[in-house]
Amino acid sequence: MAEVEVEEKSKPWQWPGEWMRDEKFWRDVASRTLAGALVVAMGYLVAVANGLLQVPPVAQVVVGICFIAGAVGLFSLFVVKYQKWIAPLVNRASRPWGDILDTVIKLIVMGLSVWMLLAGILSFRP
C-alpha cells in the first residue's frame, strides 16, 4: 500500500520564514517591484511633460542615482552572499533561533536598502 503524505499545517508566526525561503515568493516580489517602478517612472515622465514637476538639476540627479544604485547593489550583494554564506550557518543553528536570526538579518538589510532608496528619491526634491 502506498504511503500517504500528510502535510503539516504551519503556524501563522512561521509563515514569514516560509515565505522567505520560497522561490516563488521572491519571483513575485521582484515582478511587482519592477511593475511598480515602471508605473512610478511613467507617472514622473507624464508629470514633467505636463509641467507639474520641474526637472531637477544634474547634481541632484547624480546623487539620487548613486543612492538608488547603492541600494540595489547592497540588496543584490546581500542576496548573493546570503545564499552562499549566511543561509548554511542559519540552517545549522537550532530551529527557532535560526528563524529569528534569519529574519533579523533580512530585515536589517531590507531596512538599509529602503533607507538608501528613500534618500535617493528625496534627493530629487528642490
N, C-alpha and C positions, 0 to 999 in steps of 0.2 A: 504494500500500500504506500502511496506517495505521501511524503511529509507535507503538511500544510504550514506555510509560514504565517505566523501571527505578527502583524505589525503593531509594535508598541506605540501607544499614544504618548506624545511628549507633553510635558507640562508647559504652560504659557511662558514661564520665565526662561525656558530653554529654546524657544523659537528664535530669538535673535542670533544665538550661537549657531543654530542650524542654518539660518539664512546666510550667515557669513561664510559658511563652508559650501554653500550650494552654488555651482557654476551658473545655473540659470538665473539666480538672483542677481549676480554681478553683470550678466549679459543684459538683463532688464534695466539695471541701474545705468549702465553705460548708454544704452539706446535712448532712455528717457532723458538723460543728461544732455546728450547730443541734440535731441529734438528740442529741448528747452533752450539750449544755446542758440540754435538756428532761429527759433522764434524771437528771442531777445535781439539777436543781430538784425533780423529783418525789421523788427519794430524800431530799432535805433536808426536804421537807414531811412525808413519812412519818416520818422520824426525829424531827422536832419534835412531830408529833401523838402519837407513841408515848412521848414523854418521854425519848428517848435523847439529845437535844440540847436545850440551853436557847436561848430566843430572845435574841439579843444586844441590848444597849441601843441606843437610837436613834442615838446619836453614832457608834457603830461601824458601823451600817448605812449612815449617810450617807457616812462616809469610804470604806467599801467600794464603795458605788455610784459615788462620784466617781472612784475609781481605775479601776473596771471601765469606766465611761463614757469616761474618758480614754483607756484602752487601745483601745476600739472606735473612738473618734473619731480617734486617732492612726493606726490601721491604715487606716481608711476614707479619711482625708485623704491618706495615702501612696498608696493605690491610685489615687485620682483624679489626684493630681499626677504619679504615676509614668507613667500612661498619656499624660498631656498633655505633660510636660516631660522627664522622665528617659529614657524609652524611646527617643525620637528621638535623643538625644545618645549613648546607649549603642550604638544601631544604627550611628551614624556612626563609632564607634571601630573599630579593627581587630578582627577576629572573636574571637581568643582573649582579648584584653584586655577587649573588650566583654562577653563572657560572664562573665568574672571580676568585673568591676565591677558588672554586673547582679546577680550572686549575692551579692556583699558587701553591696550596698545593701539588698537584700531581707532578708538575714539580720540586719542591724543593726536594721531597723525591726521585724521579727518578734520579735527578742530584747527590744527595748524594750516591745513590746506584751505579750509574755508576762510580763515582769517586772512591768508595771503590773497585769496581771490577777492575778498571784500576790499582789502587795501588797494588792490589793482583797480577795481571798479570805481572806488571812491576817489582815486587819484585823477579821474577824468572831470571831477567837479571843478568849476571855476573858483 
